[in-house]
């Protein structure tokens, strides 16, 4: 998608602090972090939301989760714990229409989320 902000980051049109990249996924720091560590992990293929994920996307979705673990380790939050979240749709507070994981750590999180 030409106007998707995350697709524009992938194409290098918008700068981002990339912390991980492979042929399937890219991870970069959130510009409005909600925790000391707040990294977004996105598929390199545009998928607007979880509702667009099909069986053929299973390898990519697995790579998203693996990348989340690698990011948590490289950011130093894996030992004490971290949160991985996927927001979907308006009621799920998905602000950018491109599937993305939030990897957050470096503080204690409450439950249920607010």
N, C-alpha and C positions, 0 to 999 in steps of 0.2 A: 504494500500500500504506500503510495507516494507521500501521503500526509501523516502517516503514523509516526509519532515522535520516536518510538523505539526502532522502527525501521530506518529512520533517518540517522539515528545513532549508529546502527549497524553499518550503514553506508558511509559513515564518517562525515556526514553533513553537520552533525551536532557533536561537540566534544563530550566525552564522558571519561570518568576515571575507571577504566576497565581493569578488573582484578583477575579475570579468568576468561579464556576463549578457547573453543575448539570448533570442529567443523559443524557441530549441531547446536551449540548454545554459547551465549555470551553473558558475563556477569560484570556489573558495574555498580559503583556506589550510588545510593539514592541521594538526590540533591536536597531532599528535605528529610533527613534521617530522624527516625522515631526512637532510636537506640544508639549507643556508642558505635555499634557495628550495624549497618543497615545496607545490605547489598541486594540488588535485583538480579535475578537470573532469568534470562529470556531465551526462547527458541530463536534460532537464526531464521527460521521460516515464519512468516506472519500467520498467526492464529489469533483471531480477535478475542476469543474467550474459551473457557473450558468447554463450552457448548459446541465448539468447532472441532474438538479433539475426537479423532476417529481411530480405529484399530491400527491404521497405517502409521499413526503418530506415536505408538507405544515406545519405539526405541528412543525417540526424541524426549518423551516425557520421562523415561528412565534416566536419560542423560541430565535432564534438569535436576532430578533428585540427587544424582551422584555429584553434580557440580555444586549443589547446595552444601553437601558434606565437605567437599574439597575447599570451598570458600570458608566454611566455619573453621576448618582446621588451619587454613592459611591466615585467618584473621585472629586466631588464638582464642576462640570461644567454644571449641568443641568439648573441652574437658568439663567445664561447668554447666554447659547446656546452652541451647539457642532455640529460637522459634523459626519455623518455616511455614509460611502462609501463602495461599493462593486466594485472592479475592475474585469473585465472579459476579458480573452484572451489577446493576445499580444498587440493589439491596445488600449486595456483598461488598460494596464500596470499591468496585473496580473503577479506577480513575483513568487508566490508559487502556484502550481497546487492543491489547496485545497480551497474550498469556504471559504472566511473569510470577516468579516466586519471590517473596520477601524473605531474606535470611537476616534475622535480627538477633543480636546478642550483646553481651557486655553489661547486662542489668537483669534484675529479676522481673519476670512477667507475671501478671495475675491471671486468674481464671475464674469466671469466664472473661473473655476479652470484652472491652467496653463498647 
